[in-house]
């Protein structure tokens, strides 16, 4: 069967990718948060309108410092703003990488499944030809293809 994909990652590429991911994980350790579900609900995320609001406040802060609230730590505000922009750009880049890796993985999964179906059909053929060893293999593989009949809205296995 013709495969739908062949990744061109050499073993050296795989090692380099793995090392790069490990390096990234080590670099961000202790510097990023991992919110649990309750915390995610508590803090939520700001929508696009609220992002525009934050941008407008920043713009006023930059252009008319005399209009700033004295109750805001503007150095911290700017640091949060800059870090958020940095993180957003990194998330977009990493999301693109993840999307491409997931797409490539799906194609490899598809190839594996199609080849496995071919092997399953071959196993059925060899078992029917009463070749040695195929009966046990077919029994093991058949569990992944349950046959059911619907009768009176009940599933009955054959």
DSSP file (Angstrom, degrees, kcal/mol; ACC not computed):
  #  RESIDUE AA STRUCTURE BP1 BP2  ACC     N-H-->O    O-->H-N    N-H-->O    O-->H-N    TCO  KAPPA ALPHA  PHI   PSI    X-CA   Y-CA   Z-CA
    1    1 A X              0   0    0      0, 0.0     2,-0.5     0, 0.0   114,-0.0   0.000 360.0 360.0 360.0 140.8    0.0    0.0    0.0
    2    2 A X        -     0   0    0      1,-0.0     2,-0.1     2,-0.0     0, 0.0  -0.654 360.0-130.8 -78.4 126.1    1.2    3.5   -0.8
    3    3 A X        -     0   0    0     -2,-0.5     3,-0.1     1,-0.1   105,-0.1  -0.472   1.4-141.1 -75.4 148.5    1.7    5.5    2.4
    4    4 A X  S    S+     0   0    0    103,-0.3     2,-0.3     1,-0.2    -1,-0.1   0.637  82.6  22.0 -84.4 -14.4    0.2    9.0    2.5
    5    5 A X        -     0   0    0    102,-0.2     2,-0.3   103,-0.1    -1,-0.2  -0.998  49.4-173.2-152.4 148.2    3.2   10.4    4.3
    6    6 A X        -     0   0    0     -2,-0.3     2,-0.1    -3,-0.1    98,-0.0  -0.878  25.0-144.5-138.6 106.9    6.9    9.9    5.0
    7    7 A X        -     0   0    0     -2,-0.3    -2,-0.0     1,-0.1     0, 0.0  -0.422   4.7-144.7 -70.0 146.6    8.4   12.2    7.5
    8    8 A X        +     0   0    0     -2,-0.1     2,-0.7     2,-0.0    -1,-0.1  -0.139  51.3 134.2-106.2  37.1   11.9   13.2    6.7
    9    9 A X        -     0   0    0      4,-0.1    -2,-0.1     3,-0.0     2,-0.0  -0.792  42.9-152.9 -88.6 115.1   13.1   13.4   10.3
   10   10 A X     >  -     0   0    0     -2,-0.7     4,-2.3     1,-0.1     5,-0.2  -0.276  32.9-102.1 -73.9 171.0   16.4   11.6   10.7
   11   11 A X  H  > S+     0   0    0      1,-0.2     4,-2.2     2,-0.2     5,-0.2   0.881 127.3  53.6 -62.5 -36.4   17.4   10.1   14.0
   12   12 A X  H  > S+     0   0    0      2,-0.2     4,-2.4     1,-0.2    -1,-0.2   0.902 107.3  51.1 -64.3 -40.4   19.7   13.1   14.5
   13   13 A X  H  > S+     0   0    0      2,-0.2     4,-2.8     1,-0.2    -2,-0.2   0.914 109.2  51.0 -60.7 -43.0   16.7   15.4   13.9
   14   14 A X  H  X S+     0   0    0     -4,-2.3     4,-2.7     1,-0.2    -2,-0.2   0.912 110.6  47.7 -62.3 -42.9   14.6   13.4   16.4
   15   15 A X  H  X S+     0   0    0     -4,-2.2     4,-2.7     2,-0.2    -1,-0.2   0.918 113.1  48.8 -63.5 -43.3   17.3   13.8   19.0
   16   16 A X  H  X S+     0   0    0     -4,-2.4     4,-2.4     2,-0.2    -2,-0.2   0.900 112.6  47.4 -65.0 -41.3   17.7   17.5   18.3
   17   17 A X  H  X S+     0   0    0     -4,-2.8     4,-2.7     2,-0.2     5,-0.2   0.947 113.3  48.0 -63.7 -48.6   13.9   18.0   18.5
   18   18 A X  H  X S+     0   0    0     -4,-2.7     4,-2.5     1,-0.2    -2,-0.2   0.915 113.7  47.4 -58.2 -44.5   13.7   16.1   21.8
   19   19 A X  H  X S+     0   0    0     -4,-2.7     4,-2.5     2,-0.2    -1,-0.2   0.879 111.1  52.0 -65.6 -37.9   16.6   18.0   23.2
   20   20 A X  H  X S+     0   0    0     -4,-2.4     4,-2.5     2,-0.2    -2,-0.2   0.916 111.2  46.1 -64.2 -43.9   15.1   21.3   22.1
   21   21 A X  H  X S+     0   0    0     -4,-2.7     4,-2.7     2,-0.2    -2,-0.2   0.929 113.9  48.7 -64.6 -44.7   11.8   20.5   23.8
   22   22 A X  H  X S+     0   0    0     -4,-2.5     4,-2.3    -5,-0.2    -2,-0.2   0.892 111.4  50.5 -61.7 -39.0   13.6   19.4   26.9
   23   23 A X  H  X S+     0   0    0     -4,-2.5     4,-2.4     2,-0.2    -2,-0.2   0.913 110.8  48.6 -64.4 -43.5   15.6   22.6   26.8
   24   24 A X  H  X S+     0   0    0     -4,-2.5     4,-2.0     2,-0.2    -2,-0.2   0.922 111.0  50.4 -62.1 -44.6   12.5   24.7   26.5
   25   25 A X  H  X S+     0   0    0     -4,-2.7     4,-1.1     1,-0.2    -2,-0.2   0.905 112.4  46.9 -61.0 -41.9   10.8   22.9   29.4
   26   26 A X  H  < S+     0   0    0     -4,-2.3    -1,-0.2     1,-0.2    -2,-0.2   0.883 110.4  53.8 -67.1 -37.9   13.9   23.4   31.6
   27   27 A X  H  < S+     0   0    0     -4,-2.4    -2,-0.2     1,-0.2    -1,-0.2   0.862 114.0  39.7 -66.4 -36.6   14.0   27.1   30.6
   28   28 A X  H >X S+     0   0    0     -4,-2.0     3,-2.7    -5,-0.1     4,-0.8   0.615  85.0 121.9 -90.1 -11.5   10.4   27.8   31.5
   29   29 A X  T 3< S+     0   0    0     -4,-1.1    -3,-0.0     1,-0.3    -4,-0.0  -0.274  86.0   7.3 -56.0 128.8   10.4   25.7   34.7
   30   30 A X  T 34 S+     0   0    0      2,-0.3    -1,-0.3     1,-0.1    -2,-0.1   0.402 118.8  78.3  81.4  -3.0    9.5   27.9   37.7
   31   31 A X  T <4 S+     0   0    0     -3,-2.7     2,-0.3     2,-0.0    -2,-0.2   0.477  87.3  55.3-114.0  -6.7    8.7   30.9   35.5
   32   32 A X  S  < S-     0   0    0     -4,-0.8     2,-0.3     2,-0.0    -2,-0.3  -0.852  75.1-123.8-125.9 161.5    5.3   29.9   34.2
   33   33 A X        -     0   0    0     -2,-0.3     2,-0.4    -3,-0.0    -2,-0.0  -0.723   7.2-160.1-103.0 153.9    2.0   29.0   35.8
   34   34 A X        -     0   0    0     -2,-0.3     2,-0.1     0, 0.0    -2,-0.0  -0.805  22.1-157.5-130.5  89.6   -0.1   25.9   35.4
   35   35 A X        -     0   0    0     -2,-0.4     2,-0.1     1,-0.1    -2,-0.0  -0.372   8.7-133.3 -70.0 142.9   -3.6   26.8   36.6
   36   36 A X     >  -     0   0    0     -2,-0.1     4,-2.5     1,-0.1     5,-0.2  -0.355  37.2 -92.5 -82.9 176.7   -6.0   24.1   37.7
   37   37 A X  H  > S+     0   0    0      1,-0.2     4,-2.1     2,-0.2     5,-0.2   0.887 126.4  51.4 -60.7 -40.7   -9.6   24.1   36.4
   38   38 A X  H  > S+     0   0    0      1,-0.2     4,-2.3     2,-0.2    -1,-0.2   0.918 112.2  46.5 -63.1 -43.1  -10.8   26.1   39.4
   39   39 A X  H  > S+     0   0    0      2,-0.2     4,-2.8     1,-0.2     5,-0.4   0.879 108.7  55.4 -66.8 -37.8   -8.1   28.7   38.9
   40   40 A X  H  X S+     0   0    0     -4,-2.5     4,-2.4     1,-0.2    -1,-0.2   0.903 110.9  45.4 -61.3 -40.4   -8.8   28.9   35.2
   41   41 A X  H  < S+     0   0    0     -4,-2.1    -2,-0.2    -5,-0.2    -1,-0.2   0.903 112.9  51.1 -67.6 -40.8  -12.5   29.6   35.9
   42   42 A X  H  < S+     0   0    0     -4,-2.3    -2,-0.2    -5,-0.2    -1,-0.2   0.933 123.4  27.6 -62.9 -47.5  -11.5   32.2   38.6
   43   43 A X  H  < S+     0   0    0     -4,-2.8    -2,-0.2     1,-0.1    -1,-0.2   0.770  87.9 172.7 -89.6 -27.4   -9.1   34.1   36.4
   44   44 A X     <  -     0   0    0     -4,-2.4     2,-0.3    -5,-0.4    -1,-0.1  -0.097  37.8 -83.5  55.3-154.3  -10.7   33.4   33.0
   45   45 A X        -     0   0    0     -4,-0.1     2,-0.3     0, 0.0    -1,-0.1  -0.987  35.5-108.0-146.4 151.4   -9.3   35.2   30.0
   46   46 A X        -     0   0    0     -2,-0.3    -2,-0.0     1,-0.1     2,-0.0  -0.606  33.8-131.7 -83.8 140.8  -10.1   38.6   28.7
   47   47 A X     >  -     0   0    0     -2,-0.3     4,-2.1     1,-0.1     5,-0.2  -0.179  33.6 -89.9 -81.3 179.8  -12.0   38.8   25.4
   48   48 A X  H  > S+     0   0    0      1,-0.2     4,-2.2     2,-0.2     5,-0.2   0.872 126.0  52.8 -61.8 -39.2  -11.1   40.8   22.4
   49   49 A X  H  > S+     0   0    0      1,-0.2     4,-1.9     2,-0.2    -1,-0.2   0.917 110.4  48.0 -62.9 -41.9  -13.1   43.9   23.6
   50   50 A X  H  > S+     0   0    0      2,-0.2     4,-2.5     1,-0.2    -1,-0.2   0.839 108.1  54.8 -69.3 -31.8  -11.3   43.8   26.9
   51   51 A X  H  X S+     0   0    0     -4,-2.1     4,-2.6     2,-0.2    -1,-0.2   0.909 108.0  49.8 -64.5 -40.5   -8.0   43.5   25.1
   52   52 A X  H  X S+     0   0    0     -4,-2.2     4,-2.3     2,-0.2    -2,-0.2   0.886 109.2  52.9 -62.5 -38.4   -8.8   46.6   23.2
   53   53 A X  H  X S+     0   0    0     -4,-1.9     4,-2.4     2,-0.2    -2,-0.2   0.937 109.8  47.0 -60.9 -48.3   -9.7   48.3   26.5
   54   54 A X  H  X S+     0   0    0     -4,-2.5     4,-2.6     1,-0.2    -2,-0.2   0.912 111.6  51.9 -60.8 -43.1   -6.3   47.4   27.9
   55   55 A X  H  X S+     0   0    0     -4,-2.6     4,-2.5     1,-0.2    -1,-0.2   0.897 109.5  49.5 -60.4 -40.4   -4.6   48.6   24.8
   56   56 A X  H  X S+     0   0    0     -4,-2.3     4,-2.6     2,-0.2    -2,-0.2   0.911 110.3  49.7 -66.7 -42.6   -6.4   51.9   25.0
   57   57 A X  H  X S+     0   0    0     -4,-2.4     4,-2.4     2,-0.2    -2,-0.2   0.917 112.4  48.6 -61.3 -42.6   -5.5   52.4   28.7
   58   58 A X  H  X S+     0   0    0     -4,-2.6     4,-2.5     2,-0.2    -2,-0.2   0.918 109.8  52.2 -62.5 -43.0   -1.8   51.6   27.7
   59   59 A X  H  X S+     0   0    0     -4,-2.5     4,-2.8     1,-0.2     5,-0.3   0.927 111.0  46.2 -60.0 -46.5   -2.0   54.1   24.9
   60   60 A X  H  X S+     0   0    0     -4,-2.6     4,-3.0     1,-0.2     7,-0.3   0.895 111.3  53.6 -61.5 -39.8   -3.3   56.8   27.2
   61   61 A X  H  < S+     0   0    0     -4,-2.4    -2,-0.2    -5,-0.2    -1,-0.2   0.907 114.2  41.3 -61.5 -41.8   -0.6   55.9   29.7
   62   62 A X  H  < S+     0   0    0     -4,-2.5     3,-0.4     1,-0.1    -2,-0.2   0.901 124.3  35.5 -72.0 -42.2    2.1   56.3   27.0
   63   63 A X  H  < S+     0   0    0     -4,-2.8    -2,-0.2     1,-0.2    -3,-0.2   0.781 130.9  25.4 -87.8 -28.9    0.7   59.5   25.4
   64   64 A X    ><  +     0   0    0     -4,-3.0     3,-2.3    -5,-0.3    -1,-0.2  -0.570  61.9 169.2-137.0  71.6   -0.7   61.3   28.5
   65   65 A X  G >  S+     0   0    0     -3,-0.4     3,-1.5     1,-0.3    -1,-0.1   0.766  75.2  67.7 -57.2 -26.0    1.1   60.2   31.6
   66   66 A X  G 3  S+     0   0    0      1,-0.3    -1,-0.3    -3,-0.1    -5,-0.1   0.702  95.3  57.3 -68.8 -16.4   -0.5   63.0   33.6
   67   67 A X  G <  S+     0   0    0     -3,-2.3    -1,-0.3    -7,-0.3    -2,-0.2   0.410  82.0 117.7 -93.4   2.0   -3.8   61.2   33.2
   68   68 A X  S <  S-     0   0    0     -3,-1.5     2,-0.3    -4,-0.2    -3,-0.0  -0.359  72.4-110.7 -69.4 146.6   -2.6   58.0   34.8
   69   69 A X    >   -     0   0    0      1,-0.1     3,-1.2    -2,-0.1     5,-0.1  -0.610  16.3-142.8 -72.3 134.7   -4.2   56.7   38.0
   70   70 A X  T 3  S+     0   0    0     -2,-0.3    -1,-0.1     1,-0.2     4,-0.1   0.621  96.8  69.1 -73.0 -10.6   -1.8   57.0   40.9
   71   71 A X  T 3  S+     0   0    0      2,-0.1     2,-0.5     3,-0.0    -1,-0.2   0.503  85.1  83.0 -85.5  -3.8   -3.2   53.7   42.2
   72   72 A X  S <  S-     0   0    0     -3,-1.2     2,-1.3     4,-0.0     3,-0.1  -0.860  78.2-134.0-104.1 133.7   -1.7   51.7   39.4
   73   73 A X     >  -     0   0    0     -2,-0.5     4,-2.5     1,-0.2     5,-0.1  -0.731  25.7-172.0 -80.7  97.3    1.9   50.5   39.4
   74   74 A X  H  > S+     0   0    0     -2,-1.3     4,-2.3     1,-0.2    -1,-0.2   0.769  79.9  56.9 -71.3 -26.3    2.7   51.6   35.8
   75   75 A X  H  > S+     0   0    0      2,-0.2     4,-2.2     1,-0.2    -1,-0.2   0.934 112.2  42.5 -65.5 -45.2    6.1   49.9   35.7
   76   76 A X  H  > S+     0   0    0      2,-0.2     4,-3.0     1,-0.2     5,-0.2   0.888 111.7  55.6 -67.1 -39.2    4.4   46.6   36.6
   77   77 A X  H  X S+     0   0    0     -4,-2.5     4,-2.6     1,-0.2    -2,-0.2   0.940 110.5  44.8 -57.1 -48.2    1.5   47.4   34.1
   78   78 A X  H  X S+     0   0    0     -4,-2.3     4,-2.9     2,-0.2     5,-0.2   0.897 112.5  51.3 -64.8 -40.7    4.1   47.8   31.3
   79   79 A X  H  X S+     0   0    0     -4,-2.2     4,-2.5     2,-0.2    -2,-0.2   0.925 112.6  46.1 -62.6 -44.5    6.0   44.7   32.4
   80   80 A X  H  X S+     0   0    0     -4,-3.0     4,-2.6     2,-0.2    -2,-0.2   0.912 113.7  49.7 -61.9 -42.7    2.7   42.6   32.4
   81   81 A X  H  X S+     0   0    0     -4,-2.6     4,-2.1    -5,-0.2    -2,-0.2   0.934 113.2  44.7 -63.2 -47.8    1.7   44.1   29.0
   82   82 A X  H  X S+     0   0    0     -4,-2.9     4,-2.4     2,-0.2    -1,-0.2   0.899 114.5  49.0 -64.8 -41.1    5.1   43.4   27.4
   83   83 A X  H  X S+     0   0    0     -4,-2.5     4,-3.1    -5,-0.2     5,-0.2   0.903 109.8  52.2 -66.4 -40.2    5.2   39.8   28.8
   84   84 A X  H  X S+     0   0    0     -4,-2.6     4,-2.6     2,-0.2    -1,-0.2   0.916 110.6  47.9 -60.3 -43.6    1.7   39.2   27.6
   85   85 A X  H  X S+     0   0    0     -4,-2.1     4,-2.0     2,-0.2    -2,-0.2   0.914 113.4  47.9 -64.2 -42.8    2.6   40.3   24.1
   86   86 A X  H  X S+     0   0    0     -4,-2.4     4,-2.1     2,-0.2    -2,-0.2   0.947 113.4  47.1 -60.8 -49.3    5.8   38.1   24.2
   87   87 A X  H  X S+     0   0    0     -4,-3.1     4,-2.9     1,-0.2     5,-0.2   0.897 109.4  54.3 -62.0 -41.0    3.9   35.1   25.4
   88   88 A X  H  X S+     0   0    0     -4,-2.6     4,-2.2     1,-0.2    -1,-0.2   0.916 109.3  47.3 -60.3 -43.4    1.1   35.5   22.9
   89   89 A X  H  X S+     0   0    0     -4,-2.0     4,-2.0     2,-0.2    -1,-0.2   0.888 113.7  48.0 -67.1 -37.0    3.6   35.6   20.0
   90   90 A X  H  X S+     0   0    0     -4,-2.1     4,-3.1     2,-0.2     5,-0.2   0.894 109.9  52.4 -68.8 -39.1    5.3   32.5   21.4
   91   91 A X  H  X S+     0   0    0     -4,-2.9     4,-2.9     2,-0.2    -2,-0.2   0.912 109.1  50.4 -61.6 -42.4    2.0   30.7   21.9
   92   92 A X  H  X S+     0   0    0     -4,-2.2     4,-1.8    -5,-0.2    -1,-0.2   0.924 113.1  45.8 -62.4 -43.9    1.1   31.4   18.2
   93   93 A X  H  X S+     0   0    0     -4,-2.0     4,-2.0     2,-0.2    -2,-0.2   0.942 116.0  44.7 -64.1 -47.6    4.4   30.0   17.0
   94   94 A X  H  X S+     0   0    0     -4,-3.1     4,-3.0     1,-0.2    -2,-0.2   0.871 109.9  56.0 -66.4 -35.9    4.2   27.0   19.2
   95   95 A X  H  X S+     0   0    0     -4,-2.9     4,-2.7    -5,-0.2    -1,-0.2   0.888 106.8  50.7 -62.2 -38.1    0.6   26.4   18.3
   96   96 A X  H  X S+     0   0    0     -4,-1.8     4,-2.2     2,-0.2    -1,-0.2   0.919 111.7  47.1 -64.4 -43.4    1.6   26.3   14.6
   97   97 A X  H  X S+     0   0    0     -4,-2.0     4,-2.6     2,-0.2    -2,-0.2   0.933 113.2  48.6 -62.6 -46.2    4.3   23.8   15.4
   98   98 A X  H  X S+     0   0    0     -4,-3.0     4,-3.1     1,-0.2     5,-0.2   0.915 110.3  51.9 -61.2 -44.1    1.9   21.7   17.4
   99   99 A X  H  X S+     0   0    0     -4,-2.7     4,-2.4     1,-0.2    -1,-0.2   0.921 112.2  45.5 -59.3 -44.8   -0.7   21.8   14.6
  100  100 A X  H  X S+     0   0    0     -4,-2.2     4,-2.4     2,-0.2    -1,-0.2   0.901 113.7  48.6 -67.2 -40.4    1.8   20.6   12.1
  101  101 A X  H  X S+     0   0    0     -4,-2.6     4,-2.6     2,-0.2    -2,-0.2   0.916 112.6  48.6 -65.1 -42.4    3.1   17.9   14.4
  102  102 A X  H  X S+     0   0    0     -4,-3.1     4,-2.4     2,-0.2    -2,-0.2   0.904 111.8  49.6 -64.2 -40.6   -0.4   16.7   15.1
  103  103 A X  H  X S+     0   0    0     -4,-2.4     4,-1.8    -5,-0.2    -2,-0.2   0.921 112.4  47.0 -63.8 -43.7   -1.3   16.7   11.4
  104  104 A X  H  X S+     0   0    0     -4,-2.4     4,-2.0     1,-0.2    -2,-0.2   0.904 111.4  51.5 -64.2 -41.7    1.8   14.7   10.5
  105  105 A X  H  X S+     0   0    0     -4,-2.6     4,-3.0     1,-0.2    -2,-0.2   0.906 106.6  54.5 -61.5 -42.0    1.1   12.3   13.4
  106  106 A X  H  X S+     0   0    0     -4,-2.4     4,-2.6     1,-0.2    -1,-0.2   0.902 107.8  49.7 -58.9 -41.6   -2.5   11.8   12.0
  107  107 A X  H  X S+     0   0    0     -4,-1.8     4,-2.4     2,-0.2  -103,-0.3   0.891 111.7  47.7 -66.4 -38.4   -1.1   10.9    8.6
  108  108 A X  H  X S+     0   0    0     -4,-2.0     4,-2.7     2,-0.2    -2,-0.2   0.903 111.0  51.9 -66.8 -40.1    1.3    8.4   10.2
  109  109 A X  H  X S+     0   0    0     -4,-3.0     4,-2.6     2,-0.2    -2,-0.2   0.924 109.6  50.2 -58.7 -44.2   -1.6    7.0   12.3
  110  110 A X  H  X S+     0   0    0     -4,-2.6     4,-2.7     2,-0.2     5,-0.2   0.935 110.4  48.8 -60.3 -48.0   -3.6    6.6    9.1
  111  111 A X  H  X S+     0   0    0     -4,-2.4     4,-2.5     1,-0.2     5,-0.2   0.927 112.1  49.1 -58.1 -45.8   -0.8    4.8    7.3
  112  112 A X  H  X S+     0   0    0     -4,-2.7     4,-2.2     1,-0.2    -2,-0.2   0.912 112.2  48.1 -60.9 -43.0   -0.3    2.4   10.3
  113  113 A X  H  X S+     0   0    0     -4,-2.6     4,-2.2     2,-0.2    -1,-0.2   0.919 111.8  48.7 -66.4 -43.3   -4.0    1.7   10.5
  114  114 A X  H  X S+     0   0    0     -4,-2.7     4,-1.9     1,-0.2    -2,-0.2   0.925 113.5  47.0 -63.0 -44.0   -4.3    1.0    6.7
  115  115 A X  H  X S+     0   0    0     -4,-2.5     4,-2.3    -5,-0.2    -1,-0.2   0.866 110.2  53.8 -64.5 -35.6   -1.3   -1.3    6.8
  116  116 A X  H  X S+     0   0    0     -4,-2.2     4,-2.4    -5,-0.2    -2,-0.2   0.886 106.9  51.4 -66.1 -38.0   -2.7   -3.1    9.9
  117  117 A X  H  X S+     0   0    0     -4,-2.2     4,-2.5     2,-0.2    -2,-0.2   0.895 109.2  50.7 -63.8 -39.7   -6.0   -3.7    8.0
  118  118 A X  H  X S+     0   0    0     -4,-1.9     4,-2.3     2,-0.2    -2,-0.2   0.927 111.4  47.7 -62.4 -44.1   -4.0   -5.2    5.1
  119  119 A X  H  X S+     0   0    0     -4,-2.3     4,-2.5     2,-0.2    -2,-0.2   0.886 110.3  52.7 -64.1 -38.6   -2.1   -7.4    7.6
  120  120 A X  H  X S+     0   0    0     -4,-2.4     4,-2.3     2,-0.2    -2,-0.2   0.930 110.2  47.3 -62.5 -46.0   -5.4   -8.4    9.2
  121  121 A X  H  X S+     0   0    0     -4,-2.5     4,-2.3     1,-0.2    -2,-0.2   0.892 112.0  50.5 -62.8 -39.3   -6.9   -9.4    5.9
  122  122 A X  H  X S+     0   0    0     -4,-2.3     4,-2.8     2,-0.2    -1,-0.2   0.896 108.6  52.5 -63.4 -40.8   -3.7  -11.4    5.1
  123  123 A X  H  X S+     0   0    0     -4,-2.5     4,-2.4     2,-0.2    -2,-0.2   0.906 108.8  49.9 -62.6 -42.3   -4.0  -13.1    8.4
  124  124 A X  H  X S+     0   0    0     -4,-2.3     4,-2.6     2,-0.2    -2,-0.2   0.930 111.8  48.9 -60.0 -45.2   -7.6  -14.1    7.6
  125  125 A X  H  X S+     0   0    0     -4,-2.3     4,-1.5     1,-0.2    -2,-0.2   0.935 113.5  45.3 -60.1 -48.2   -6.5  -15.5    4.3
  126  126 A X  H  <>S+     0   0    0     -4,-2.8     5,-2.8     2,-0.2    -1,-0.2   0.846 112.2  51.7 -68.2 -33.5   -3.6  -17.5    5.8
  127  127 A X  H ><5S+     0   0    0     -4,-2.4     3,-1.6     3,-0.2    -1,-0.2   0.920 109.6  49.6 -66.6 -43.4   -5.8  -18.8    8.6
  128  128 A X  H 3<5S+     0   0    0     -4,-2.6    -2,-0.2     1,-0.3    -1,-0.2   0.791 107.6  54.2 -65.5 -27.3   -8.4  -20.0    6.0
  129  129 A X  T 3<5S-     0   0    0     -4,-1.5    -1,-0.3    -5,-0.2    -2,-0.2   0.430 117.2-122.6 -83.0   1.6   -5.6  -21.6    4.1
  130  130 A X  T < 5 +     0   0    0     -3,-1.6     2,-0.2     1,-0.2    -3,-0.2   0.816  50.1 167.2  60.3  37.0   -4.8  -23.3    7.4
  131  131 A X    > < -     0   0    0     -5,-2.8     3,-1.1     1,-0.1     4,-0.4  -0.584  44.0 -93.9 -77.9 145.0   -1.3  -22.1    7.6
  132  132 A X  T 3  S+     0   0    0     -2,-0.2    -1,-0.1     1,-0.2    -5,-0.0  -0.294 100.8  13.2 -64.7 136.8    0.3  -22.6   11.0
  133  133 A X  T 3> S+     0   0    0     -3,-0.1     4,-1.3     1,-0.1    -1,-0.2   0.129  97.2  95.9  92.4 -19.4    0.2  -19.8   13.6
  134  134 A X  H <> S+     0   0    0     -3,-1.1     4,-2.7     1,-0.2    -7,-0.2   0.770  72.5  64.7 -79.0 -24.7   -2.4  -17.6   11.9
  135  135 A X  H  > S+     0   0    0     -4,-0.4     4,-2.2     2,-0.2    -1,-0.2   0.938 105.6  43.5 -63.3 -47.0   -5.4  -18.9   13.9
  136  136 A X  H  > S+     0   0    0      2,-0.2     4,-2.2     1,-0.2    -1,-0.2   0.913 114.2  50.9 -65.0 -42.5   -4.1  -17.5   17.2
  137  137 A X  H  X S+     0   0    0     -4,-1.3     4,-2.3     1,-0.2    -2,-0.2   0.921 110.4  49.3 -61.3 -43.3   -3.1  -14.2   15.6
  138  138 A X  H  X S+     0   0    0     -4,-2.7     4,-2.6     1,-0.2    -1,-0.2   0.903 108.6  52.9 -63.8 -41.2   -6.6  -13.8   14.1
  139  139 A X  H  X S+     0   0    0     -4,-2.2     4,-0.7     1,-0.2    -1,-0.2   0.916 110.9  47.5 -59.2 -43.2   -8.3  -14.6   17.4
  140  140 A X  H  < S+     0   0    0     -4,-2.2     3,-0.5     1,-0.2    -2,-0.2   0.892 115.9  43.8 -65.3 -40.3   -6.2  -11.9   19.0
  141  141 A X  H >< S+     0   0    0     -4,-2.3     3,-1.9     1,-0.2    -2,-0.2   0.804  99.7  70.0 -77.5 -29.4   -6.9   -9.3   16.3
  142  142 A X  H >< S+     0   0    0     -4,-2.6     3,-2.4     1,-0.3    -1,-0.2   0.770  81.5  75.1 -60.8 -26.0  -10.6  -10.1   16.0
  143  143 A X  T 3< S+     0   0    0     -4,-0.7     3,-0.3    -3,-0.5    -1,-0.3   0.731  89.5  59.2 -60.5 -19.5  -11.3   -8.5   19.4
  144  144 A X  T <  S+     0   0    0     -3,-1.9    -1,-0.3     1,-0.2     2,-0.2   0.458 102.5  55.3 -88.0  -0.9  -10.8   -5.1   17.7
  145  145 A X  S <  S-     0   0    0     -3,-2.4    -1,-0.2    -4,-0.1     2,-0.1  -0.568  75.2-173.2-129.2  68.3  -13.7   -5.8   15.3
  146  146 A X        -     0   0    0     -3,-0.3     2,-0.5    -2,-0.2    -3,-0.1  -0.394  13.0-146.6 -65.9 137.2  -16.7   -6.6   17.4
  147  147 A X        +     0   0    0     -2,-0.1    11,-1.4     2,-0.0     2,-0.4  -0.912  23.0 174.7-105.2 128.8  -19.7   -7.8   15.4
  148  148 A X  E     -A  157   0A   0     -2,-0.5     2,-0.4     9,-0.2     9,-0.2  -0.970  20.2-151.9-133.6 149.6  -23.1   -6.9   16.7
  149  149 A X  E     -A  156   0A   0      7,-2.2     7,-2.3    -2,-0.4     2,-0.6  -0.948  18.4-133.2-115.8 141.0  -26.7   -7.2   15.5
  150  150 A X  E     +A  155   0A   0     -2,-0.4     2,-0.4     5,-0.2     5,-0.2  -0.838  33.5 163.1 -95.7 126.0  -29.4   -4.8   16.5
  151  151 A X  E >  S-A  154   0A   0      3,-2.2     3,-1.1    -2,-0.6    -2,-0.1  -0.949  72.7 -12.2-143.8 120.1  -32.6   -6.5   17.6
  152  152 A X  T 3  S-     0   0    0     -2,-0.4     3,-0.1     1,-0.2    -1,-0.1   0.906 127.5 -58.0  53.8  43.7  -35.3   -4.7   19.5
  153  153 A X  T 3  S+     0   0    0      1,-0.2     2,-0.4     0, 0.0    -1,-0.2   0.723 114.6 116.9  60.3  24.8  -32.8   -1.9   20.2
  154  154 A X  E <   -A  151   0A   0     -3,-1.1    -3,-2.2     2,-0.0     2,-0.6  -0.946  64.9-128.0-121.0 144.7  -30.3   -4.2   21.8
  155  155 A X  E     -A  150   0A   0     -2,-0.4     2,-0.5    -5,-0.2    -5,-0.2  -0.803  26.2-173.5 -89.9 125.8  -26.9   -5.1   20.7
  156  156 A X  E     -A  149   0A   0     -7,-2.3    -7,-2.2    -2,-0.6     2,-0.2  -0.980  18.9-134.3-121.2 123.6  -26.3   -8.9   20.5
  157  157 A X  E      A  148   0A   0     -2,-0.5    -9,-0.2    -9,-0.2   -11,-0.0  -0.524 360.0 360.0 -77.3 142.1  -22.8  -10.1   19.8
  158  158 A X              0   0    0    -11,-1.4    -1,-0.1    -2,-0.2   -10,-0.1   0.451 360.0 360.0 -83.4 360.0  -22.5  -12.8   17.2
